[in-house]
Amino acid sequence: MDCDWDWDWLTEPGESVLAHSAASFATGTAPAVSGHRWFRDTERNDIQGELVDEGWPSGPVYALRTTTDKAARRTGRALASALSLFTSLILNENNVGAPDGEPEDPANEVHDFPVMWAAPGTIARTLPWQLDPARRPKDWTTDLVVTDRRLVFVGSDVGMPEHSDVLGELPFDAIAEVRHMTFSSVEADVRITFSDRSWVRLFTGARNSAERLAQMAEGTVRMLPASALTAGQRQEAARFCAGLPENKGKGKSKKSYPPTYARLPSGTVLMEVRSPAKSSAGFFDTSINLMTETGERTVPQPGDPYVA
């Protein structure tokens, strides 16, 4: 297919890639925590020093914004909120949500913003430090690749997973829950809770990515490797890829991520292709195609999760 990639550099024999997305430690959006993130133990103590002792590079030290800070920023926030909504509409018609709704977890979204909640020796502390935008080299990007066996974190200085280094991995059974956190920039955060109850909060770059990771974990959708498509679906997927703007004309761009495929409850196969948004770094546009078993294009069916 015109926008498929070869995952042989990453996968083991018999292993299939099911999903992938951008992945970075998230950033607070509520006034007191805007632009900030913290790393906490289960007593809400800051553990940044411990992480540095364990090999992480030093990072910025944040403080909650005071009432004075908030007042000084009030006018700017009103304009920024309008610009944020406008930008999200431009980036992706699916990403219309701005973080102006009700927080789901005020203690960790409004009054504090931990992106790691981890006692000593827990799984969350094993994640690569490059997931922190404030620590990794300039122009680096990090991604999460989910296979039928494991989660793999990769990083690249050219912004493409196919040219990435493996930064770390976890077995699939290390995941207890993936929750889509909608009180976030363009509703693109997920909170991944591990089997030992430690957790991290990641920004995925697009609401679609956050939704799909959560739906995959809860069993609402079943992700499919490209090899599981029928002949008709493969033909339709190739046609859809060839018609994407970045694949038209001479000098095809290689910026699109490879497609992901999900089987919805109705049996419809959802195909999604993500491309880095040209107007804002770190965000993604998503092109969507729905296919029947024979590869015919279709529309959302009753009982399927919202994917428009």
N, C-alpha and C positions, 0 to 999 in steps of 0.2 A: 504494500500500500504506500502511496506517495508520502504520507506523513508518519509511517511507522519507523521505529528504530530497532536496531539489533541490540538486545539486552545480554548477549553472550558474555560481554565483559564483566557483568555483575552476577548473573545467575549461575547456579550449579546445575549439573545434568538433571533433567526431569523437573526443574523448578520453573514456575511461571510467575511473571509479574502481573499483579491484579490491579494495583492502584498506585498513584504517585501524586505528589503535590509539592509546592514550596513548603518550607518548614523553617521557622525562626522563632525564638522566644518572643512572645507577644509583647505589646506595649499598652500601657494604661491609657484610657480615654476619658474617664471621669475627671472633673476639675482638680481634685486633690492629688491625683496620680498621673495626670496627663503627661505622656512622653517618658514615663518611668517604668521600671520593673525591679522586683526584688526576688531574692532567693532565700527561702525560709526553712527552718526546721519545724517540727510539729508543735513547738511551743511558741512559734512566730518569732523566733530569734533570727537575725540576719546571719547567714552562713557563708557570705561571700569570702570572708577571710579563710574559712575552712576549705572552700573550693580552690582558692589560690594555693593554699598549703598542699593540696592534692594534685597540683599541676596546672591549674587554670592560669592564664595571664590575668593581671590586674584589670579591673574595670571601673567605671564611674561609680561614685557613691551618691545615691539619690536621697532626698528628703521629701516628705509630704509637703505639698504646696500649702502655704498659710492663707488665711482669709485675705490678707493684704495682697498676696500674690494673685489670688483669684479675682479680687476687685480690679486690679491693674490689667488683668487679661480679659475682663468681661466683654468689652466692646470687640476686641479682636476675636474672641471665641464665637460671637454671634456671626461675624463675617466668615470665620473659618468653617463654622457649621454649614452655612449656606454653600460655601465652596466645596466642602466635603461631599455634600449630597449631590451637587452638580457633577463633581468629578466621578462619583460612583456611577451615576447614570451614564456618563460618557464611557467609563471603563467597561461596564457590563450591565446589560439591562436587567440581569438577575440580581445584581448587587445594589439594589436600591435602598437597603437598610443602612441608616447611619446609627451610631451609638447614642441615640436620643431616647430610646425606649426605657423600660424598667429593667434594672439590673437583676440578674438571676441569683447572684451571690454577693450582696453588698459588702460583706466583710472582706471579700477578696477581689472586688471590682471597683469599689467606691472609696472605702476607708484604707485600703491597702491593695497592692497589686502583686502578689507573688506569682512568679512564673515557674517556680519550683517549690514543692512542698515535700520535704524529704528528711527523714531521720538519718543519722550516720549509717552507712553501709547499705542503703536502699537503692533500688534500681534507678530512680530518677537521677541520682548523683553520677551515674555512669554515662549519661548522655554527653555527647561531644560539646566542648565549650564553643566551638565555631557556630553553634546555633544562636549565640548571642550577637546581635548586630553591632553592639558596642565593643566587642572584643575581637571579632574576626577581621582579617585583612580587608582593606578597602576594595570594593568591587567584587568581593566574594559573594556567592549565593549558596544556600544550603537547601537540600530537598529531602523528602521522605519517600522511599520506595517500599511498597508493601507487596511481598510475594506470598505464595501459599504456604510458606514456611517461616518467614521472619519479616522484621522491619529493619530496613537499612537506611542509615543517614549518610548522605553523600554531599560533597562540597566541591565547588568549582570557581576558578577565577575568571572564567569566560561566560558564566551564566547559563550553562547547558549541562543537564545531567549526564549526557552521553560522553562528556569530557571531564567527568568528576572523579574525585578520589573518595574511597570509602572511609568514613570517619568513625563509624560504629554500627553495631547491629544488635538486635534483641530477638529471641525466639518469639514466634507469634503468640504462644501461650503465656507470655509475660504480661499481656494486656488484659486488664479486667474490664475496662470501660473506656469508650471514647464518646465524649459529650460535645455537641455543637454549642458553643457559647456565643449567642447572638449579640450580646452587649459588647461590641468590639468594632474595630474599623471594618467597614463594609461586611459586617457579620461573618468574618472569615477566621475566627479563632476556634480551636478545639482544646479541650482538656483531656489529656490521656492519663488515666489512672492505671497503675500497674498492680500486679498481683500482691505486692506487699503494702498496698494502699498509698505509696508515694505517688506524686503526680507532677505533670508539667503542663503548662499552657503554651500552645504554639499558634502562630499566625500562619495561615496556609495560602494567602494571596488572593483567594476568591471564595465567595460564599458556597459555590458549587462544590469545591474541594472539601470544605469543612462538613457540609451536609453529607457528602458521599462517604467520607471516612467514618462518620458516626453511624450512618445507615448500614454500612458494611459490618461494623462491629456488632450492631444490635440485630442483624439478620433481616432488616427491612428489604434490602436488595442483596443480590448475589453477584459479586464481581466475577467477570469472565476473562480468561486470557484470550488473546487474539486467535489462538489455535482452536478455540471452542466455537468459533463462528461457523455458520453454515456457508456453503458456496455462494448463495444469494446474498447473504450478509456481507461476506468479504467483497463481493462485487460492488455493493452499495457503499460500503465503507471507503473503498478506493475512489469511487465517483465523488463522494462527499469531500474527501481529503483534497482531491485534485481541484475542486471548486473553491477551496478556501482562498482568500485574497493573497496570502503569502505564498501560495503554490501556483499562482497564475503567472503567465508570461515568462520572460527569460530570467535566469539567475535566481532560482528558487531560494527563498529564505529557509534557514534551518532553525528558526526560532520557535516553531510550534513544538510542544511536547507531543510524545506519541499518544494516540487515542487510548482512552480507557473504556471498558464496556461493562455494563451492569444489566443483569436480568431482573426486571421489575416483577411484582407479584402477578401481573396479568400475563406474563410471558414475553412482553415487549422487551427488546434490547435497547438500552440507552447508550448511545455513543457520545463521548465528550472529548473535545480537543481544546487544550488550553494553550494560549499564546501570551507572552509577556506584553502587557499594555504599553503602548508607545508613549502615552502621556503621563505615566507615573511609575517610577521604579518600584518593584516589589509587588505590583498588582497584576492581575491576569484577566484577559478576556476569555470567554468560554463559548465555543460553538457546539451546538447540540443537534443530534440526529436521533430519531426514534425509528426502529426497524421491526418488522414482523419476522417470523421464523424464516420466511422465504426471502427476506431482504427488501420487501416493499416498505416505502416510507409510510409512517402512520402518525397518529396524534395520541396525546395522553389518554389512557384508558381508566375507567372507574376503578378505584381502589389503589391505584398507583400513587406513590408519593409525588408531591409537586416538583416538577422538573422544568417548567417553562421559563 
